């Protein structure tokens, strides 16, 4: 794998950038600045709304479990969805009193 050379800021000349579309802020600009939520309250509220999947009443819990390699390989060989299959087998064992 090729090594990536880190960027050294000393490798570049420090020169002023003159950009009419985005001029550098003055002290007065900073003094007059207002928070985003004050200037755009509707957009701020939209960003604060919860998104994504709704919370589950009974979410799954991640655990660490050490198993023998041959057992893990056999489970994974079951193909896609092997986690759900393992959960189903464990649930059946609990319900039947085998655990």
TIRO-2110 file (N, C-alpha, C; in Angstrom, 1 decimal):
// TIRO-2110
0.8, -1.2, 0.0, N, 1, A
0.0, 0.0, 0.0, CA, 1, A
0.9, 1.2, 0.0, C, 1, A
0.6, 2.2, -0.9, N, 2, A
1.4, 3.4, -1.0, CA, 2, A
1.2, 4.3, 0.2, C, 2, A
2.2, 4.9, 0.7, N, 3, A
2.1, 5.9, 1.8, CA, 3, A
1.6, 7.2, 1.2, C, 3, A
0.7, 7.8, 1.9, N, 4, A
0.3, 9.2, 1.5, CA, 4, A
1.1, 10.2, 2.3, C, 4, A
1.6, 11.1, 1.5, N, 5, A
2.4, 12.2, 2.2, CA, 5, A
1.5, 13.2, 2.8, C, 5, A
1.7, 13.5, 4.1, N, 6, A
0.8, 14.5, 4.7, CA, 6, A
1.1, 15.9, 4.1, C, 6, A
0.0, 16.7, 4.2, N, 7, A
0.1, 18.0, 3.6, CA, 7, A
0.8, 18.9, 4.7, C, 7, A
1.8, 19.6, 4.2, N, 8, A
2.6, 20.5, 5.0, CA, 8, A
2.2, 21.9, 4.6, C, 8, A
1.6, 22.7, 5.5, N, 9, A
1.2, 24.1, 5.1, CA, 9, A
2.4, 25.0, 4.7, C, 9, A
3.6, 24.6, 5.1, N, 10, A
4.8, 25.4, 4.8, CA, 10, A
5.2, 25.1, 3.3, C, 10, A
4.6, 24.1, 2.7, N, 11, A
4.8, 23.9, 1.2, CA, 11, A
4.1, 24.9, 0.3, C, 11, A
3.2, 25.7, 0.9, N, 12, A
2.4, 26.6, 0.1, CA, 12, A
2.6, 28.0, 0.5, C, 12, A
2.6, 28.9, -0.5, N, 13, A
2.8, 30.3, -0.3, CA, 13, A
1.5, 30.9, 0.3, C, 13, A
1.7, 31.7, 1.3, N, 14, A
0.6, 32.3, 2.0, CA, 14, A
0.3, 33.7, 1.3, C, 14, A
-0.7, 33.7, 0.5, N, 15, A
-1.1, 34.9, -0.2, CA, 15, A
-2.5, 35.3, 0.0, C, 15, A
-2.9, 36.5, 0.0, N, 16, A
-4.3, 36.9, 0.2, CA, 16, A
-5.2, 36.4, -0.9, C, 16, A
-6.4, 36.0, -0.6, N, 17, A
-7.3, 35.6, -1.6, CA, 17, A
-8.4, 36.7, -1.8, C, 17, A
-8.5, 37.1, -3.0, N, 18, A
-9.5, 38.2, -3.3, CA, 18, A
-10.7, 37.6, -3.9, C, 18, A
-11.8, 37.5, -3.2, N, 19, A
-13.0, 36.9, -3.7, CA, 19, A
-14.2, 37.8, -3.4, C, 19, A
-14.7, 38.4, -4.5, N, 20, A
-15.8, 39.3, -4.4, CA, 20, A
-17.1, 38.7, -3.9, C, 20, A
-17.2, 37.4, -4.2, N, 21, A
-18.5, 36.7, -3.8, CA, 21, A
-18.4, 36.3, -2.4, C, 21, A
-17.2, 36.2, -1.8, N, 22, A
-17.1, 35.8, -0.4, CA, 22, A
-16.0, 36.6, 0.3, C, 22, A
-16.2, 37.8, 0.5, N, 23, A
-15.2, 38.7, 1.1, CA, 23, A
-14.9, 38.2, 2.6, C, 23, A
-13.7, 38.6, 3.0, N, 24, A
-13.3, 38.2, 4.4, CA, 24, A
-14.1, 39.1, 5.3, C, 24, A
-14.5, 38.5, 6.5, N, 25, A
-15.4, 39.2, 7.4, CA, 25, A
-14.6, 40.2, 8.2, C, 25, A
-15.2, 41.4, 8.4, N, 26, A
-14.6, 42.4, 9.2, CA, 26, A
-15.1, 42.3, 10.7, C, 26, A
-14.5, 43.1, 11.6, N, 27, A
-15.0, 43.1, 12.9, CA, 27, A
-16.4, 43.5, 13.0, C, 27, A
-16.8, 44.4, 12.2, N, 28, A
-18.3, 44.9, 12.1, CA, 28, A
-19.2, 43.7, 11.7, C, 28, A
-18.7, 42.9, 10.7, N, 29, A
-19.5, 41.7, 10.3, CA, 29, A
-19.7, 40.8, 11.5, C, 29, A
-18.7, 40.5, 12.2, N, 30, A
-18.8, 39.6, 13.4, CA, 30, A
-19.7, 40.2, 14.4, C, 30, A
-19.6, 41.5, 14.6, N, 31, A
-20.4, 42.1, 15.6, CA, 31, A
-21.9, 42.1, 15.3, C, 31, A
-22.2, 42.1, 14.0, N, 32, A
-23.6, 42.1, 13.5, CA, 32, A
-24.2, 40.7, 13.3, C, 32, A
-23.3, 39.7, 13.4, N, 33, A
-23.8, 38.3, 13.1, CA, 33, A
-24.8, 37.9, 14.1, C, 33, A
-25.8, 37.0, 13.6, N, 34, A
-26.8, 36.5, 14.5, CA, 34, A
-26.8, 35.0, 14.3, C, 34, A
-27.3, 34.2, 15.3, N, 35, A
-27.3, 32.8, 15.2, CA, 35, A
-28.3, 32.3, 14.1, C, 35, A
-28.0, 31.1, 13.6, N, 36, A
-28.8, 30.5, 12.5, CA, 36, A
-30.2, 30.4, 13.0, C, 36, A
-30.4, 29.9, 14.2, N, 37, A
-31.8, 29.6, 14.6, CA, 37, A
-32.6, 30.9, 14.8, C, 37, A
-31.9, 32.0, 15.0, N, 38, A
-32.6, 33.3, 15.1, CA, 38, A
-33.0, 33.8, 13.7, C, 38, A
-32.1, 33.7, 12.7, N, 39, A
-32.3, 34.2, 11.4, CA, 39, A
-33.2, 33.3, 10.6, C, 39, A
-33.1, 32.0, 10.7, N, 40, A
-33.9, 31.0, 10.0, CA, 40, A
-34.6, 30.0, 10.9, C, 40, A
-35.6, 30.5, 11.7, N, 41, A
-36.3, 29.6, 12.7, CA, 41, A
-36.9, 28.4, 12.1, C, 41, A
-37.6, 28.5, 10.9, N, 42, A
-38.3, 27.4, 10.4, CA, 42, A
-37.3, 26.3, 10.0, C, 42, A
-36.2, 26.7, 9.3, N, 43, A
-35.2, 25.7, 8.9, CA, 43, A
-34.5, 25.1, 10.1, C, 43, A
-34.3, 25.9, 11.2, N, 44, A
-33.7, 25.3, 12.4, CA, 44, A
-34.6, 24.3, 13.0, C, 44, A
-35.9, 24.6, 13.0, N, 45, A
-36.9, 23.6, 13.6, CA, 45, A
-36.9, 22.4, 12.8, C, 45, A
-36.8, 22.5, 11.5, N, 46, A
-36.8, 21.3, 10.6, CA, 46, A
-35.6, 20.4, 10.9, C, 46, A
-34.5, 21.0, 11.1, N, 47, A
-33.2, 20.3, 11.4, CA, 47, A
-33.3, 19.6, 12.8, C, 47, A
-34.0, 20.1, 13.7, N, 48, A
-34.1, 19.6, 15.0, CA, 48, A
-35.2, 18.5, 15.2, C, 48, A
-36.0, 18.3, 14.2, N, 49, A
-37.1, 17.3, 14.2, CA, 49, A
-36.4, 15.9, 14.2, C, 49, A
-36.9, 15.0, 15.0, N, 50, A
-36.3, 13.7, 14.9, CA, 50, A
-36.6, 13.0, 13.6, C, 50, A
-35.6, 12.4, 13.1, N, 51, A
-35.8, 11.7, 11.8, CA, 51, A
-35.3, 10.3, 11.9, C, 51, A
-35.4, 9.6, 10.8, N, 52, A
-35.0, 8.2, 10.8, CA, 52, A
-36.0, 7.3, 11.3, C, 52, A
-35.6, 6.1, 11.6, N, 53, A
-36.5, 5.1, 12.1, CA, 53, A
-37.1, 5.4, 13.4, C, 53, A
-38.4, 5.1, 13.6, N, 54, A
-39.0, 5.3, 15.0, CA, 54, A
-38.3, 4.4, 16.0, C, 54, A
-38.3, 4.8, 17.2, N, 55, A
-37.7, 4.0, 18.3, CA, 55, A
-38.6, 2.8, 18.5, C, 55, A
-37.9, 1.6, 18.8, N, 56, A
-38.6, 0.4, 19.0, CA, 56, A
-39.0, 0.3, 20.5, C, 56, A
-40.1, -0.3, 20.8, N, 57, A
-40.5, -0.4, 22.2, CA, 57, A
-39.6, -1.4, 22.9, C, 57, A
-39.1, -2.4, 22.1, N, 58, A
-38.2, -3.4, 22.7, CA, 58, A
-37.0, -3.5, 21.8, C, 58, A
-36.0, -2.6, 21.8, N, 59, A
-34.9, -2.7, 20.9, CA, 59, A
-33.9, -3.9, 21.2, C, 59, A
-33.2, -4.3, 20.2, N, 60, A
-32.3, -5.4, 20.4, CA, 60, A
-31.1, -4.9, 21.1, C, 60, A
-30.4, -5.8, 21.8, N, 61, A
-29.2, -5.4, 22.6, CA, 61, A
-28.0, -6.1, 22.0, C, 61, A
-26.9, -5.4, 21.9, N, 62, A
-25.7, -5.9, 21.3, CA, 62, A
-24.9, -6.5, 22.5, C, 62, A
-24.5, -7.8, 22.3, N, 63, A
-23.6, -8.4, 23.4, CA, 63, A
-22.4, -9.0, 22.7, C, 63, A
-21.4, -9.2, 23.5, N, 64, A
-20.2, -9.9, 23.1, CA, 64, A
-20.3, -11.3, 23.5, C, 64, A
-20.0, -12.2, 22.6, N, 65, A
-20.2, -13.7, 23.0, CA, 65, A
-19.1, -14.4, 22.3, C, 65, A
-18.3, -15.1, 23.0, N, 66, A
-17.1, -15.9, 22.5, CA, 66, A
-17.6, -17.3, 22.2, C, 66, A
-17.5, -17.7, 20.9, N, 67, A
-17.9, -19.0, 20.5, CA, 67, A
-16.7, -19.7, 19.8, C, 67, A
-16.7, -21.0, 19.7, N, 68, A
-15.7, -21.7, 19.0, CA, 68, A
-15.8, -21.4, 17.5, C, 68, A
-14.6, -21.3, 16.9, N, 69, A
-14.5, -20.9, 15.5, CA, 69, A
-15.4, -21.8, 14.6, C, 69, A
-15.4, -23.1, 14.8, N, 70, A
-16.2, -24.0, 14.0, CA, 70, A
-17.7, -23.7, 14.1, C, 70, A
-18.1, -23.3, 15.3, N, 71, A
-19.5, -23.0, 15.5, CA, 71, A
-19.9, -21.7, 14.7, C, 71, A
-19.0, -20.7, 14.9, N, 72, A
-19.3, -19.5, 14.2, CA, 72, A
-19.3, -19.7, 12.7, C, 72, A
-18.3, -20.4, 12.2, N, 73, A
-18.3, -20.7, 10.7, CA, 73, A
-19.5, -21.5, 10.2, C, 73, A
-20.0, -22.4, 11.1, N, 74, A
-21.2, -23.1, 10.7, CA, 74, A
-22.4, -22.2, 10.7, C, 74, A
-22.5, -21.3, 11.6, N, 75, A
-23.6, -20.4, 11.7, CA, 75, A
-23.6, -19.4, 10.4, C, 75, A
-22.4, -18.9, 10.2, N, 76, A
-22.3, -18.0, 9.0, CA, 76, A
-22.5, -18.7, 7.7, C, 76, A
-22.2, -20.0, 7.6, N, 77, A
-22.5, -20.8, 6.4, CA, 77, A
-24.0, -20.9, 6.1, C, 77, A
-24.8, -20.6, 7.1, N, 78, A
-26.2, -20.6, 6.9, CA, 78, A
-26.7, -19.5, 5.9, C, 78, A
-25.8, -18.6, 5.6, N, 79, A
-26.1, -17.6, 4.6, CA, 79, A
-26.7, -16.3, 5.2, C, 79, A
-27.2, -15.4, 4.4, N, 80, A
-27.7, -14.2, 4.8, CA, 80, A
-28.8, -14.4, 5.8, C, 80, A
-28.9, -13.5, 6.8, N, 81, A
-29.9, -13.6, 7.8, CA, 81, A
-29.6, -14.6, 8.9, C, 81, A
-28.3, -15.0, 9.0, N, 82, A
-28.0, -16.0, 10.0, CA, 82, A
-28.2, -15.5, 11.5, C, 82, A
-28.1, -14.2, 11.7, N, 83, A
-28.3, -13.6, 13.0, CA, 83, A
-29.7, -13.9, 13.5, C, 83, A
-30.7, -13.7, 12.6, N, 84, A
-32.1, -13.9, 12.9, CA, 84, A
-32.4, -15.4, 13.2, C, 84, A
-31.7, -16.3, 12.4, N, 85, A
-31.8, -17.7, 12.6, CA, 85, A
-31.3, -18.1, 14.0, C, 85, A
-30.2, -17.6, 14.4, N, 86, A
-29.6, -17.9, 15.7, CA, 86, A
-30.5, -17.4, 16.8, C, 86, A
-31.1, -16.2, 16.6, N, 87, A
-32.0, -15.7, 17.6, CA, 87, A
-33.3, -16.6, 17.7, C, 87, A
-33.8, -17.0, 16.6, N, 88, A
-34.9, -17.9, 16.6, CA, 88, A
-34.7, -19.2, 17.3, C, 88, A
-33.5, -19.8, 17.1, N, 89, A
-33.1, -21.1, 17.8, CA, 89, A
-33.0, -20.8, 19.3, C, 89, A
-32.3, -19.7, 19.7, N, 90, A
-32.2, -19.4, 21.1, CA, 90, A
-33.6, -19.2, 21.7, C, 90, A
-34.4, -18.5, 21.0, N, 91, A
-35.8, -18.2, 21.6, CA, 91, A
-36.6, -19.5, 21.8, C, 91, A
-36.5, -20.4, 20.8, N, 92, A
-37.2, -21.7, 20.9, CA, 92, A
-36.6, -22.5, 22.1, C, 92, A
-35.3, -22.4, 22.3, N, 93, A
-34.7, -23.2, 23.4, CA, 93, A
-35.1, -22.6, 24.7, C, 93, A
-35.3, -21.3, 24.8, N, 94, A
-35.8, -20.6, 26.0, CA, 94, A
-37.2, -21.0, 26.3, C, 94, A
-38.0, -21.0, 25.3, N, 95, A
-39.5, -21.3, 25.5, CA, 95, A
-39.7, -22.8, 25.8, C, 95, A
-38.8, -23.6, 25.3, N, 96, A
-39.0, -25.1, 25.6, CA, 96, A
-38.3, -25.5, 26.9, C, 96, A
-37.6, -24.5, 27.6, N, 97, A
-37.0, -24.8, 28.9, CA, 97, A
-35.6, -25.5, 28.7, C, 97, A
-35.1, -25.5, 27.5, N, 98, A
-33.8, -26.2, 27.3, CA, 98, A
-32.6, -25.3, 27.8, C, 98, A
-32.8, -24.1, 28.1, N, 99, A
-31.7, -23.2, 28.6, CA, 99, A
-32.0, -22.9, 30.0, C, 99, A
END
